[in-house]
Amino acid sequence: MPTQSRFVPIGTQAPDFTLPATDGSTVRLSDYRQRAHVVLVFLRGFQ
């Protein structure tokens, strides 16, 4: 089974991905590539 790194090296472009939005639509990272800044926050869970 191939394995992939879970980390993107600093200074490299993040791979494109798609996630569900709260309104039921989908959001792709590539939709925001032309913007000056994009902030990504990934939470592992709530306690």
N, CA, C and O atoms as CSV, one atom per row, in Angstrom:
chain,resi,resn,atom,element,x,y,z
A,1,MET,N,N,0.848,-1.168,0.000
A,1,MET,CA,C,0.000,0.000,0.000
A,1,MET,C,C,0.898,1.237,0.000
A,1,MET,O,O,1.755,1.372,0.874
A,2,PRO,N,N,0.715,2.148,-0.971
A,2,PRO,CA,C,1.549,3.352,-0.993
A,2,PRO,C,C,1.204,4.283,0.164
A,2,PRO,O,O,0.056,4.358,0.600
A,3,THR,N,N,2.195,4.972,0.638
A,3,THR,CA,C,1.973,5.942,1.710
A,3,THR,C,C,2.306,7.329,1.204
A,3,THR,O,O,3.149,7.490,0.322
A,4,GLN,N,N,1.655,8.316,1.754
A,4,GLN,CA,C,1.907,9.702,1.397
A,4,GLN,C,C,2.212,10.475,2.664
A,4,GLN,O,O,1.673,10.187,3.733
A,5,SER,N,N,3.082,11.459,2.526
A,5,SER,CA,C,3.386,12.323,3.657
A,5,SER,C,C,2.161,13.163,3.984
A,5,SER,O,O,1.431,13.573,3.082
A,6,ARG,N,N,1.934,13.416,5.246
A,6,ARG,CA,C,0.811,14.241,5.674
A,6,ARG,C,C,1.230,15.692,5.812
A,6,ARG,O,O,0.412,16.544,6.159
A,7,PHE,N,N,2.488,15.981,5.547
A,7,PHE,CA,C,3.008,17.328,5.723
A,7,PHE,C,C,3.427,17.911,4.380
A,7,PHE,O,O,3.976,17.210,3.530
A,8,VAL,N,N,3.164,19.194,4.203
A,8,VAL,CA,C,3.609,19.915,3.017
A,8,VAL,C,C,4.814,20.737,3.443
A,8,VAL,O,O,4.717,21.530,4.380
A,9,PRO,N,N,5.944,20.565,2.774
A,9,PRO,CA,C,7.134,21.332,3.166
A,9,PRO,C,C,6.882,22.840,3.093
A,9,PRO,O,O,6.177,23.316,2.203
A,10,ILE,N,N,7.452,23.568,4.015
A,10,ILE,CA,C,7.315,25.026,4.051
A,10,ILE,C,C,7.806,25.606,2.734
A,10,ILE,O,O,8.861,25.220,2.230
A,11,GLY,N,N,7.038,26.531,2.182
A,11,GLY,CA,C,7.414,27.211,0.947
A,11,GLY,C,C,6.928,26.537,-0.320
A,11,GLY,O,O,7.119,27.071,-1.413
A,12,THR,N,N,6.296,25.360,-0.196
A,12,THR,CA,C,5.773,24.689,-1.379
A,12,THR,C,C,4.273,24.928,-1.494
A,12,THR,O,O,3.602,25.244,-0.511
A,13,GLN,N,N,3.763,24.774,-2.705
A,13,GLN,CA,C,2.342,24.984,-2.943
A,13,GLN,C,C,1.550,23.801,-2.391
A,13,GLN,O,O,1.916,22.646,-2.608
A,14,ALA,N,N,0.476,24.094,-1.684
A,14,ALA,CA,C,-0.374,23.038,-1.124
A,14,ALA,C,C,-1.111,22.324,-2.252
A,14,ALA,O,O,-1.489,22.964,-3.234
A,15,PRO,N,N,-1.324,21.021,-2.137
A,15,PRO,CA,C,-2.089,20.303,-3.161
A,15,PRO,C,C,-3.554,20.724,-3.122
A,15,PRO,O,O,-4.080,21.100,-2.075
A,16,ASP,N,N,-4.197,20.653,-4.278
A,16,ASP,CA,C,-5.610,21.014,-4.351
A,16,ASP,C,C,-6.444,19.962,-3.615
A,16,ASP,O,O,-6.132,18.772,-3.651
A,17,PHE,N,N,-7.501,20.415,-2.951
A,17,PHE,CA,C,-8.422,19.503,-2.284
A,17,PHE,C,C,-9.800,20.129,-2.252
A,17,PHE,O,O,-9.942,21.338,-2.435
A,18,THR,N,N,-10.814,19.315,-2.022
A,18,THR,CA,C,-12.205,19.751,-1.971
A,18,THR,C,C,-12.792,19.337,-0.629
A,18,THR,O,O,-12.586,18.217,-0.161
A,19,LEU,N,N,-13.533,20.268,-0.015
A,19,LEU,CA,C,-14.177,20.006,1.271
A,19,LEU,C,C,-15.620,20.491,1.226
A,19,LEU,O,O,-15.938,21.401,0.461
A,20,PRO,N,N,-16.501,19.899,2.036
A,20,PRO,CA,C,-17.877,20.390,2.090
A,20,PRO,C,C,-17.954,21.684,2.898
A,20,PRO,O,O,-17.290,21.831,3.925
A,21,ALA,N,N,-18.767,22.611,2.422
A,21,ALA,CA,C,-19.008,23.865,3.137
A,21,ALA,C,C,-20.228,23.700,4.039
A,21,ALA,O,O,-20.988,22.742,3.899
A,22,THR,N,N,-20.406,24.629,4.955
A,22,THR,CA,C,-21.530,24.543,5.893
A,22,THR,C,C,-22.882,24.706,5.213
A,22,THR,O,O,-23.901,24.289,5.764
A,23,ASP,N,N,-22.910,25.311,4.015
A,23,ASP,CA,C,-24.180,25.494,3.306
A,23,ASP,C,C,-24.503,24.335,2.367
A,23,ASP,O,O,-25.484,24.395,1.626
A,24,GLY,N,N,-23.682,23.274,2.391
A,24,GLY,CA,C,-23.931,22.106,1.559
A,24,GLY,C,C,-23.186,22.108,0.236
A,24,GLY,O,O,-23.136,21.079,-0.438
A,25,SER,N,N,-22.610,23.228,-0.150
A,25,SER,CA,C,-21.827,23.286,-1.383
A,25,SER,C,C,-20.436,22.712,-1.128
A,25,SER,O,O,-20.120,22.316,-0.006
A,26,THR,N,N,-19.617,22.667,-2.160
A,26,THR,CA,C,-18.238,22.223,-1.990
A,26,THR,C,C,-17.296,23.387,-2.262
A,26,THR,O,O,-17.594,24.272,-3.064
A,27,VAL,N,N,-16.174,23.373,-1.591
A,27,VAL,CA,C,-15.174,24.430,-1.723
A,27,VAL,C,C,-13.859,23.774,-2.108
A,27,VAL,O,O,-13.434,22.800,-1.487
A,28,ARG,N,N,-13.216,24.315,-3.140
A,28,ARG,CA,C,-11.918,23.801,-3.576
A,28,ARG,C,C,-10.847,24.831,-3.271
A,28,ARG,O,O,-11.067,26.033,-3.426
A,29,LEU,N,N,-9.699,24.365,-2.843
A,29,LEU,CA,C,-8.580,25.267,-2.594
A,29,LEU,C,C,-8.216,26.028,-3.862
A,29,LEU,O,O,-7.870,27.207,-3.792
A,30,SER,N,N,-8.286,25.383,-5.005
A,30,SER,CA,C,-7.916,26.037,-6.265
A,30,SER,C,C,-8.823,27.222,-6.591
A,30,SER,O,O,-8.432,28.094,-7.367
A,31,ASP,N,N,-10.021,27.273,-6.020
A,31,ASP,CA,C,-10.907,28.426,-6.224
A,31,ASP,C,C,-10.326,29.694,-5.609
A,31,ASP,O,O,-10.749,30.797,-5.954
A,32,TYR,N,N,-9.372,29.552,-4.711
A,32,TYR,CA,C,-8.806,30.690,-3.990
A,32,TYR,C,C,-7.361,30.982,-4.371
A,32,TYR,O,O,-6.725,31.827,-3.742
A,33,ARG,N,N,-6.831,30.312,-5.375
A,33,ARG,CA,C,-5.420,30.479,-5.742
A,33,ARG,C,C,-5.078,31.898,-6.189
A,33,ARG,O,O,-3.939,32.325,-5.999
A,34,GLN,N,N,-5.995,32.629,-6.762
A,34,GLN,CA,C,-5.715,33.984,-7.244
A,34,GLN,C,C,-5.796,35.041,-6.144
A,34,GLN,O,O,-5.484,36.206,-6.389
A,35,ARG,N,N,-6.199,34.664,-4.971
A,35,ARG,CA,C,-6.296,35.618,-3.860
A,35,ARG,C,C,-4.939,35.801,-3.206
A,35,ARG,O,O,-4.081,34.920,-3.269
A,36,ALA,N,N,-4.757,36.943,-2.584
A,36,ALA,CA,C,-3.458,37.259,-1.980
A,36,ALA,C,C,-3.145,36.365,-0.789
A,36,ALA,O,O,-2.001,35.943,-0.620
A,37,HIS,N,N,-4.147,36.068,0.042
A,37,HIS,CA,C,-3.913,35.280,1.254
A,37,HIS,C,C,-5.036,34.267,1.449
A,37,HIS,O,O,-6.211,34.568,1.237
A,38,VAL,N,N,-4.655,33.087,1.849
A,38,VAL,CA,C,-5.618,32.049,2.213
A,38,VAL,C,C,-5.152,31.453,3.534
A,38,VAL,O,O,-3.994,31.054,3.661
A,39,VAL,N,N,-6.041,31.391,4.511
A,39,VAL,CA,C,-5.706,30.818,5.813
A,39,VAL,C,C,-6.444,29.487,5.938
A,39,VAL,O,O,-7.665,29.428,5.792
A,40,LEU,N,N,-5.696,28.429,6.207
A,40,LEU,CA,C,-6.280,27.102,6.391
A,40,LEU,C,C,-6.162,26.712,7.853
A,40,LEU,O,O,-5.094,26.837,8.452
A,41,VAL,N,N,-7.254,26.242,8.422
A,41,VAL,CA,C,-7.250,25.787,9.816
A,41,VAL,C,C,-7.854,24.393,9.839
A,41,VAL,O,O,-8.979,24.191,9.381
A,42,PHE,N,N,-7.117,23.443,10.365
A,42,PHE,CA,C,-7.595,22.071,10.490
A,42,PHE,C,C,-7.645,21.717,11.968
A,42,PHE,O,O,-6.629,21.770,12.661
A,43,LEU,N,N,-8.816,21.359,12.440
A,43,LEU,CA,C,-8.989,20.974,13.841
A,43,LEU,C,C,-9.118,19.461,13.921
A,43,LEU,O,O,-9.836,18.855,13.126
A,44,ARG,N,N,-8.441,18.860,14.857
A,44,ARG,CA,C,-8.497,17.408,15.021
A,44,ARG,C,C,-9.771,16.969,15.717
A,44,ARG,O,O,-10.197,15.826,15.554
A,45,GLY,N,N,-10.375,17.829,16.471
A,45,GLY,CA,C,-11.588,17.475,17.192
A,45,GLY,C,C,-11.818,18.436,18.341
A,45,GLY,O,O,-10.961,19.253,18.678
A,46,PHE,N,N,-12.976,18.320,18.924
A,46,PHE,CA,C,-13.329,19.191,20.034
A,46,PHE,C,C,-13.392,18.360,21.303
A,46,PHE,O,O,-13.795,17.197,21.276
A,47,GLN,N,N,-12.993,18.958,22.402
A,47,GLN,CA,C,-13.052,18.259,23.680
A,47,GLN,C,C,-13.941,18.997,24.641
A,47,GLN,O,O,-14.117,18.560,25.778
